[in-house]
Amino acid sequence: MTHTLTAKEQSLAKIFSDDYVFTIPGYQRPYAWGRDQAQELLDDLLGALASAPAQLSDAAPYFLGSIVLIKAEALPEATVVDGQQRLTTLTLLLSAIRATVGDDELQKDITGCIYEKGSLVKGTQARYRLLLRERDRDFFRQYVQHENGLQALAQLNTVLPDAQARLRANAQVFMDGLAKLQQPELTRLVQFVITRCYLVTVATPDLDSAYRIFGVLNSRGLDLSATDILKAEIIGGIEPTLRDAYTKKWEDEEEDLGRDEFGDLFSHIRMVYRKAKPQGTLLKEFKEHVVPARQPRSFVDEVLLPMAQAFCELRDADYASTHHAELVNEHLRWLNRLEFKDWVPPALTFFVRYRQQPEAVLDFFRDLERLGYSMLARRAGVNERIERFSALTGAVEAGSDLSAASSPLQLSPEEQYQTYAALSGPLYETHSPRALALLLLRLDHLMSDGSASYQHEVVSVEHVMPQQPAPNSQWANWVPDKAVHQLWVHRLGNLALLSRKKNSSASNRDFDWKKSAYFTKGGSTAFALTTQVLQFADWTAEVMQRRQDAMLAKLEEHWRLQDRQSKTALAEALLAELEGAGDAALFELESSRHGLAAAAQEDGKVFTVLAGSQAKLDWSGQPHSYQQLRDDLRNAGALKPSEDGTHLVFAADTPFKSPSAASATVLGRTDNGRNTWRLKGSTITYAAWQDNLPGTRPATGRSEV
């Protein structure tokens, strides 16, 4: 079936005719236009009418914007994806003109634009041009669409739900404005509205296409969101007798979190199940990957509600427990300050499972802060963060030991080394102002023994020793060597925090002036790091070295970086260990893109992929002899489909003649296994391992060199 898209400019005479029956779906927000918007619409129309020629057919078209519909070409039924505010308010305006104008025939004509009356003779029901959400549909018919409804609405003094109260208020705006017009002006107004006012209708029979069109046309982000559409589909899948109760559960959580953060929650839930960088829209990926969404009641009760409650507590740093609550909340406050939120999915996954275990909660969020700030210091990219935190989500779901050195929650010795090296380096030069300020605020809190509280609207990082000290200044006397100046100027030991914007004209002032007038505010400073600076009489390289050592010691202790080892040192230690471990060596291959993991053993004679290793379901590369080898293994039963059918699994230990034959079988394409396989628990490739072997020691990879 071809999914055609149509876009037409159509007068309201066409819009409010038998060509269209508009329905506002349940996933739309309630009617939201207020008195200001209603007044603005009326004023605009009256202004356009005032400048129109006497013959309205000669008047320029007046455009009211666009509406996006899900609509088949030959049928009048149209689901409104975007445009409910305009259509509802225009219907309300027509009803107000009908209630104000004195001509019976004109009233009947206006009624024909609002709804088509039923006929006893023909046995037909009344057909309404616009059907609001079910909650407001009967109210709209009784008080807006039916004749004399607005008069009854004006006299209605009961407390109404928000959407209905707005309809009443806007009806009053229109009635008050129209009461000032003479009958000929009212007639001319309704003629202008019906014949010279236009909407652009964009229609497609496909929901996803309509949603994409809505996103393009409305860069300001109006009513509709992916969560609204998901709500319609999920709540719509619940039996009718329970639908209202589940709608209330859904909307209560959305109201508690706020609309924007409710959307963020769905993005995090998507990531909990997706565990990979998003490749499509939230709507598309949620449907494909969040399996519980296919069981609507279970999704709401077992996923959405627990996750929403957890998200609220994590966001507000509001964990409540008889033990460790304040310590947990402190870690959460610092996590929430991070400029990336990739840590949230594993945090949600852990919290809904273990929130009643305060010891475990404290350990987890202490280590999660450590991991998050290590990534900030190391400037880990978005792909690295997604891969790491997705692995952590999987480890939580699997019930793995998160304290184990191999856990994705923990920092490896090499990561500890990289973190410490980054913190030791020229941070001001290597990190963004926001990231640098956050690292220094975290350090400041530690230096103050946790007593500092940060409520400053502005926090900036300032050099103590200027970047370009004036010749013959005290700064140049203290650090005369330009190389030493360059070594220290951007490092922690020379940085301070200000609770104000930096003043470039103050940067080169002498040390005493900076201490008394710049680093303090009202005679004191809010930051422990800056108070520390005030205690020094001069500012030499030795002072900066002592300060740097003290600052790094605090961070080293808090983030447990004592076991750090460089990549070179780790490789040398591992190779030395392997030399004494006999002929067998273990290797691993991971493909985050395809969600695969495989393990293998090299004994010098064969390269054996171990049972339980995963392989891609299909061959995707160029034809090769390895493809035939792979097919033979499948036919022999050595490679079998996984239970969920997403990949293949090695049913038994399977020997190969080379690491490349093994990696090609795993990845479903030709591959240089010497670069793909890595020593288990390290970043050392098979090739690097082989290069360090004694020349007499056999290895299957030698046949590939």
ZAMARGU-4260 file (C-alpha; in steps of 0.2 Angstrom, whole numbers, plus 5000, padded with zeros to 4 digits):
<rodrens>
0) 5000/5000/5000 | 5007/5017/4995 | 5007/5030/5009 | 5003/5046/5000 | 5005/5063/5008
5) 4993/5077/5003 | 4995/5096/5008 | 4981/5108/5003 | 4976/5126/5007 | 4957/5125/5011
10) 4945/5138/5017 | 4935/5135/5033 | 4920/5132/5022 | 4929/5116/5016 | 4936/5112/5033
15) 4919/5113/5042 | 4909/5103/5029 | 4905/5085/5025 | 4923/5082/5018 | 4929/5081/5036
20) 4925/5073/5053 | 4939/5078/5065 | 4943/5067/5080 | 4954/5073/5094 | 4963/5056/5100
25) 4965/5052/5118 | 4984/5055/5117 | 4981/5073/5114 | 4983/5085/5128 | 4967/5093/5135
30) 4961/5110/5127 | 4974/5122/5133 | 4971/5139/5124 | 4968/5153/5137 | 4959/5170/5136
35) 4974/5179/5129 | 4975/5167/5114 | 4956/5168/5111 | 4957/5187/5112 | 4972/5188/5100
40) 4962/5177/5087 | 4947/5188/5088 | 4957/5204/5087 | 4967/5197/5072 | 4951/5192/5063
45) 4943/5209/5066 | 4958/5218/5060 | 4959/5208/5044 | 4941/5211/5041 | 4943/5230/5044
50) 4955/5231/5030 | 4946/5219/5018 | 4937/5227/5003 | 4918/5229/5002 | 4917/5214/4991
55) 4924/5200/5002 | 4927/5188/4987 | 4941/5201/4982 | 4949/5200/5000 | 4966/5192/5001
60) 4966/5175/5009 | 4969/5175/5028 | 4979/5160/5034 | 4977/5153/5051 | 4991/5140/5050
65) 4992/5122/5047 | 4984/5106/5054 | 4992/5088/5053 | 4980/5074/5050 | 4979/5055/5049
70) 4967/5053/5035 | 4963/5042/5020 | 4961/5051/5004 | 4943/5045/5000 | 4936/5046/5018
75) 4930/5060/5029 | 4937/5053/5045 | 4952/5062/5051 | 4962/5060/5067 | 4970/5077/5072
80) 4989/5075/5076 | 4991/5094/5077 | 4978/5107/5076 | 4966/5103/5090 | 4968/5121/5098
85) 4964/5130/5082 | 4949/5119/5077 | 4942/5119/5094 | 4943/5138/5096 | 4936/5141/5078
90) 4921/5130/5082 | 4919/5140/5098 | 4920/5156/5089 | 4907/5151/5076 | 4896/5145/5091
95) 4898/5163/5099 | 4893/5172/5082 | 4878/5160/5081 | 4873/5165/5098 | 4875/5183/5095
100) 4868/5186/5078 | 4849/5189/5076 | 4846/5181/5059 | 4838/5164/5060 | 4844/5158/5043
105) 4861/5164/5047 | 4861/5154/5063 | 4855/5138/5053 | 4870/5141/5041 | 4882/5142/5055
110) 4875/5127/5064 | 4878/5117/5047 | 4896/5121/5049 | 4897/5115/5067 | 4887/5099/5065
115) 4875/5090/5054 | 4858/5087/5062 | 4851/5070/5062 | 4835/5066/5053 | 4820/5056/5059
120) 4814/5053/5042 | 4831/5047/5035 | 4835/5038/5051 | 4852/5046/5053 | 4861/5052/5069
125) 4868/5069/5071 | 4886/5070/5064 | 4898/5082/5072 | 4912/5091/5063 | 4923/5090/5077
130) 4924/5076/5091 | 4935/5081/5106 | 4943/5069/5118 | 4931/5058/5126 | 4932/5067/5143
135) 4926/5083/5135 | 4916/5077/5121 | 4899/5077/5128 | 4902/5094/5137 | 4908/5102/5120
140) 4892/5095/5111 | 4880/5101/5125 | 4887/5118/5128 | 4896/5123/5112 | 4890/5113/5097
145) 4871/5113/5101 | 4861/5128/5099 | 4858/5139/5114 | 4873/5130/5122 | 4883/5145/5125
150) 4869/5154/5135 | 4868/5139/5146 | 4887/5138/5148 | 4888/5157/5153 | 4876/5153/5168
155) 4885/5137/5173 | 4893/5141/5190 | 4900/5124/5195 | 4918/5120/5196 | 4924/5113/5180
160) 4940/5103/5174 | 4953/5114/5167 | 4949/5111/5149 | 4931/5114/5151 | 4934/5129/5162
165) 4945/5136/5147 | 4931/5133/5135 | 4919/5143/5146 | 4932/5157/5149 | 4936/5159/5130
170) 4917/5158/5126 | 4915/5173/5137 | 4929/5182/5128 | 4921/5180/5111 | 4903/5184/5118
175) 4910/5200/5126 | 4919/5205/5110 | 4905/5201/5098 | 4892/5210/5108 | 4901/5227/5103
180) 4897/5223/5084 | 4882/5228/5075 | 4872/5214/5066 | 4879/5219/5048 | 4896/5218/5055
185) 4893/5201/5063 | 4886/5194/5046 | 4901/5201/5037 | 4913/5193/5050 | 4906/5176/5049
190) 4906/5177/5030 | 4925/5182/5031 | 4929/5168/5043 | 4920/5155/5032 | 4925/5160/5015
195) 4942/5169/5016 | 4950/5161/5031 | 4961/5146/5026 | 4970/5132/5034 | 4984/5121/5026
200) 4979/5103/5029 | 4993/5090/5029 | 4987/5073/5028 | 4994/5055/5028 | 4987/5038/5032
205) 5002/5033/5043 | 5004/5038/5061 | 5023/5038/5061 | 5023/5049/5046 | 5011/5061/5053
210) 5021/5062/5069 | 5037/5066/5059 | 5027/5080/5049 | 5021/5087/5065 | 5039/5088/5072
215) 5045/5097/5056 | 5031/5109/5055 | 5032/5114/5074 | 5050/5117/5079 | 5043/5126/5094
220) 5036/5109/5101 | 5018/5111/5104 | 5005/5099/5112 | 5010/5082/5105 | 5024/5071/5110
225) 5030/5053/5108 | 5023/5049/5125 | 5006/5055/5120 | 5005/5043/5106 | 5012/5029/5116
230) 4999/5033/5129 | 4986/5031/5117 | 4992/5014/5111 | 4996/5007/5128 | 4981/5013/5137
235) 4971/5009/5122 | 4976/4991/5124 | 4969/4989/5141 | 4951/4983/5143 | 4938/4997/5143
240) 4933/4994/5161 | 4950/4998/5168 | 4955/5011/5155 | 4950/5027/5165 | 4959/5020/5180
245) 4975/5017/5170 | 4974/5034/5162 | 4973/5042/5179 | 4989/5033/5184 | 4998/5038/5169
250) 4993/5057/5170 | 4996/5058/5188 | 5014/5052/5185 | 5016/5064/5171 | 5009/5079/5181
255) 5021/5074/5196 | 5036/5074/5185 | 5032/5088/5173 | 5029/5085/5155 | 5047/5088/5149
260) 5055/5076/5162 | 5041/5063/5159 | 5047/5063/5141 | 5065/5061/5148 | 5059/5046/5158
265) 5053/5037/5143 | 5070/5040/5134 | 5079/5032/5149 | 5066/5017/5149 | 5070/5015/5131
270) 5089/5015/5134 | 5086/5002/5148 | 5079/4990/5135 | 5089/4996/5120 | 5106/4996/5128
275) 5114/5005/5112 | 5115/5022/5104 | 5097/5026/5098 | 5096/5024/5079 | 5078/5030/5077
280) 5064/5041/5085 | 5059/5037/5103 | 5042/5032/5096 | 5049/5019/5084 | 5062/5012/5096
285) 5051/5011/5111 | 5039/5000/5100 | 5053/4989/5094 | 5063/4987/5110 | 5053/4989/5126
290) 5045/4972/5126 | 5034/4975/5142 | 5025/4989/5132 | 5016/4975/5122 | 5007/4970/5139
295) 5000/4987/5143 | 4994/4984/5161 | 5011/4975/5166 | 5020/4990/5158 | 5011/5003/5168
300) 5011/4993/5184 | 5028/4985/5183 | 5039/4997/5173 | 5032/5014/5171 | 5026/5017/5189
305) 5041/5010/5198 | 5053/5019/5186 | 5043/5035/5188 | 5045/5034/5207 | 5063/5030/5206
310) 5066/5044/5193 | 5058/5056/5205 | 5069/5051/5220 | 5085/5051/5209 | 5081/5068/5201
315) 5077/5076/5218 | 5091/5067/5228 | 5077/5062/5239 | 5081/5044/5245 | 5073/5040/5261
320) 5079/5026/5273 | 5084/5023/5291 | 5102/5021/5285 | 5114/5030/5274 | 5100/5041/5266
325) 5110/5058/5267 | 5126/5050/5260 | 5116/5042/5246 | 5108/5059/5242 | 5125/5068/5242
330) 5131/5056/5228 | 5115/5059/5219 | 5116/5078/5220 | 5134/5077/5212 | 5128/5064/5199
335) 5113/5076/5194 | 5126/5090/5191 | 5134/5080/5177 | 5132/5087/5160 | 5127/5070/5153
340) 5113/5059/5159 | 5119/5042/5152 | 5120/5036/5170 | 5102/5037/5173 | 5096/5020/5165
345) 5107/5009/5175 | 5103/5020/5191 | 5084/5017/5188 | 5087/4998/5184 | 5096/4996/5201
350) 5085/5007/5211 | 5069/4999/5207 | 5077/4982/5212 | 5087/4986/5228 | 5080/5003/5235
355) 5076/4993/5251 | 5094/4988/5254 | 5103/5004/5260 | 5120/4996/5261 | 5119/4991/5243
360) 5111/5008/5237 | 5126/5017/5246 | 5139/5006/5238 | 5131/5008/5221 | 5129/5027/5220
365) 5146/5030/5228 | 5154/5019/5214 | 5142/5027/5201 | 5148/5044/5205 | 5166/5038/5204
370) 5163/5031/5187 | 5153/5046/5180 | 5166/5059/5186 | 5180/5048/5179 | 5172/5049/5162
375) 5170/5068/5164 | 5188/5069/5169 | 5194/5058/5155 | 5182/5067/5142 | 5174/5050/5137
380) 5163/5052/5121 | 5145/5049/5120 | 5148/5032/5112 | 5159/5026/5126 | 5147/5032/5139
385) 5132/5023/5131 | 5142/5007/5129 | 5148/5007/5147 | 5132/5012/5155 | 5122/5000/5144
390) 5134/4986/5150 | 5131/4992/5168 | 5112/4990/5165 | 5114/4973/5159 | 5125/4968/5174
395) 5112/4975/5186 | 5098/4965/5177 | 5109/4949/5177 | 5112/4951/5196 | 5131/4951/5193
400) 5143/4956/5207 | 5145/4975/5205 | 5160/4976/5217 | 5170/4964/5206 | 5185/4971/5198
405) 5178/4966/5181 | 5161/4974/5184 | 5157/4989/5172 | 5153/4999/5188 | 5172/4998/5193
410) 5187/5008/5186 | 5201/4997/5179 | 5218/5001/5184 | 5221/5009/5167 | 5205/5020/5169
415) 5211/5025/5186 | 5228/5030/5178 | 5219/5040/5164 | 5208/5049/5177 | 5223/5054/5188
420) 5233/5059/5173 | 5219/5070/5167 | 5216/5078/5184 | 5235/5081/5185 | 5236/5090/5168
425) 5231/5107/5161 | 5213/5105/5165 | 5209/5123/5161 | 5215/5120/5143 | 5208/5103/5140
430) 5191/5104/5148 | 5175/5114/5144 | 5172/5128/5157 | 5156/5119/5163 | 5166/5103/5166
435) 5180/5111/5174 | 5169/5121/5186 | 5160/5105/5191 | 5177/5096/5194 | 5183/5110/5205
440) 5166/5111/5214 | 5167/5093/5219 | 5185/5095/5225 | 5180/5110/5235 | 5166/5101/5243
445) 5179/5087/5248 | 5192/5100/5254 | 5178/5108/5265 | 5175/5091/5273 | 5158/5091/5266
450) 5152/5107/5274 | 5151/5118/5259 | 5134/5121/5251 | 5133/5128/5233 | 5118/5139/5229
455) 5128/5152/5218 | 5120/5157/5202 | 5137/5160/5194 | 5152/5150/5197 | 5168/5153/5187
460) 5186/5147/5187 | 5200/5159/5188 | 5219/5158/5187 | 5228/5164/5202 | 5244/5167/5193
465) 5239/5176/5177 | 5240/5168/5160 | 5250/5182/5153 | 5259/5191/5168 | 5266/5208/5164
470) 5285/5209/5163 | 5293/5214/5179 | 5278/5210/5189 | 5278/5201/5205 | 5271/5186/5196
475) 5286/5186/5184 | 5298/5187/5199 | 5290/5172/5207 | 5290/5161/5192 | 5303/5169/5180
480) 5305/5153/5169 | 5292/5154/5155 | 5292/5135/5153 | 5288/5133/5172 | 5275/5146/5170
485) 5267/5136/5155 | 5268/5120/5165 | 5258/5127/5180 | 5247/5140/5173 | 5232/5129/5168
490) 5234/5115/5182 | 5224/5113/5198 | 5237/5120/5209 | 5234/5137/5200 | 5215/5138/5199
495) 5202/5145/5211 | 5183/5147/5211 | 5174/5163/5210 | 5155/5166/5214 | 5154/5179/5200
500) 5159/5181/5182 | 5177/5183/5178 | 5184/5200/5175 | 5198/5200/5162 | 5204/5217/5168
505) 5207/5210/5185 | 5217/5195/5179 | 5234/5203/5179 | 5232/5213/5195 | 5245/5209/5209
510) 5242/5195/5222 | 5237/5206/5237 | 5224/5215/5227 | 5217/5199/5220 | 5216/5192/5237
515) 5207/5207/5245 | 5196/5213/5231 | 5194/5199/5219 | 5194/5182/5227 | 5183/5188/5241
520) 5166/5195/5242 | 5161/5206/5257 | 5178/5201/5265 | 5175/5182/5264 | 5175/5169/5251
525) 5162/5155/5249 | 5175/5142/5242 | 5187/5132/5252 | 5199/5131/5237 | 5199/5150/5237
530) 5201/5152/5256 | 5216/5141/5254 | 5224/5154/5241 | 5221/5168/5254 | 5233/5159/5266
535) 5249/5162/5255 | 5259/5177/5255 | 5268/5173/5238 | 5264/5162/5224 | 5278/5152/5218
540) 5280/5135/5208 | 5283/5127/5225 | 5267/5133/5232 | 5257/5127/5217 | 5266/5110/5218
545) 5261/5108/5237 | 5243/5114/5233 | 5242/5102/5218 | 5248/5087/5228 | 5235/5091/5242
550) 5221/5093/5229 | 5225/5077/5220 | 5227/5067/5236 | 5209/5072/5240 | 5202/5066/5223
555) 5213/5051/5224 | 5206/5046/5240 | 5188/5050/5236 | 5188/5041/5219 | 5199/5027/5224
560) 5213/5029/5211 | 5227/5021/5221 | 5228/5005/5210 | 5231/5015/5194 | 5243/5008/5182
565) 5248/5014/5164 | 5243/5004/5149 | 5261/5000/5146 | 5264/4994/5164 | 5249/4983/5163
570) 5254/4975/5146 | 5271/4971/5153 | 5264/4963/5169 | 5251/4953/5159 | 5264/4947/5146
575) 5276/4942/5160 | 5262/4933/5169 | 5258/4924/5153 | 5275/4919/5149 | 5275/4908/5165
580) 5257/4902/5163 | 5261/4888/5150 | 5255/4888/5132 | 5237/4892/5134 | 5230/4910/5133
585) 5212/4916/5134 | 5205/4929/5122 | 5189/4938/5120 | 5179/4947/5107 | 5165/4959/5110
590) 5154/4969/5097 | 5143/4981/5105 | 5136/4986/5089 | 5128/4968/5087 | 5127/4964/5105
595) 5140/4949/5104 | 5152/4942/5115 | 5164/4927/5112 | 5178/4919/5121 | 5192/4908/5114
600) 5208/4899/5119 | 5225/4898/5110 | 5236/4883/5113 | 5248/4885/5099 | 5240/4871/5089
605) 5222/4877/5087 | 5212/4893/5091 | 5196/4886/5100 | 5181/4896/5102 | 5172/4891/5119
610) 5155/4885/5121 | 5142/4898/5124 | 5151/4911/5114 | 5139/4921/5103 | 5139/4924/5084
615) 5130/4935/5072 | 5114/4927/5065 | 5118/4929/5046 | 5133/4932/5035 | 5133/4950/5029
620) 5150/4952/5021 | 5157/4947/5004 | 5157/4928/4999 | 5172/4919/5006 | 5178/4902/5011
625) 5175/4907/5029 | 5156/4909/5025 | 5156/4890/5019 | 5165/4886/5035 | 5152/4895/5045
630) 5138/4886/5035 | 5146/4869/5039 | 5146/4873/5057 | 5128/4877/5057 | 5123/4861/5047
635) 5134/4851/5060 | 5125/4859/5075 | 5140/4867/5082 | 5132/4884/5079 | 5113/4885/5084
640) 5101/4899/5085 | 5099/4907/5102 | 5082/4905/5112 | 5076/4923/5107 | 5082/4920/5089
645) 5093/4936/5089 | 5110/4928/5086 | 5119/4911/5085 | 5127/4902/5100 | 5142/4890/5100
650) 5135/4873/5106 | 5152/4866/5110 | 5171/4871/5111 | 5175/4873/5092 | 5193/4873/5085
655) 5199/4884/5071 | 5215/4885/5062 | 5217/4904/5065 | 5210/4918/5075 | 5204/4926/5058
660) 5193/4911/5054 | 5186/4911/5071 | 5182/4930/5071 | 5174/4929/5054 | 5163/4915/5060
665) 5158/4926/5075 | 5155/4942/5065 | 5148/4935/5049 | 5160/4944/5038 | 5179/4943/5034
670) 5190/4950/5048 | 5208/4951/5053 | 5206/4941/5070 | 5224/4946/5075 | 5217/4964/5078
675) 5200/4959/5084 | 5203/4946/5098 | 5211/4953/5114 | 5218/4945/5129 | 5205/4942/5141
680) 5203/4957/5153 | 5215/4968/5143 | 5216/4979/5128 | 5231/4969/5121 | 5227/4962/5104
685) 5231/4945/5098 | 5245/4953/5086 | 5253/4962/5101 | 5253/4946/5111 | 5260/4936/5097
690) 5274/4949/5094 | 5280/4947/5112 | 5281/4928/5112 | 5297/4919/5111 | 5301/4915/5092
695) 5301/4896/5096 | 5283/4897/5104 | 5270/4891/5092 | 5254/4901/5088 | 5240/4899/5075
700) 5241/4917/5071 | 5259/4915/5064 | 5251/4908/5048 | 5242/4924/5044 | 5258/4935/5045
</rodrens>
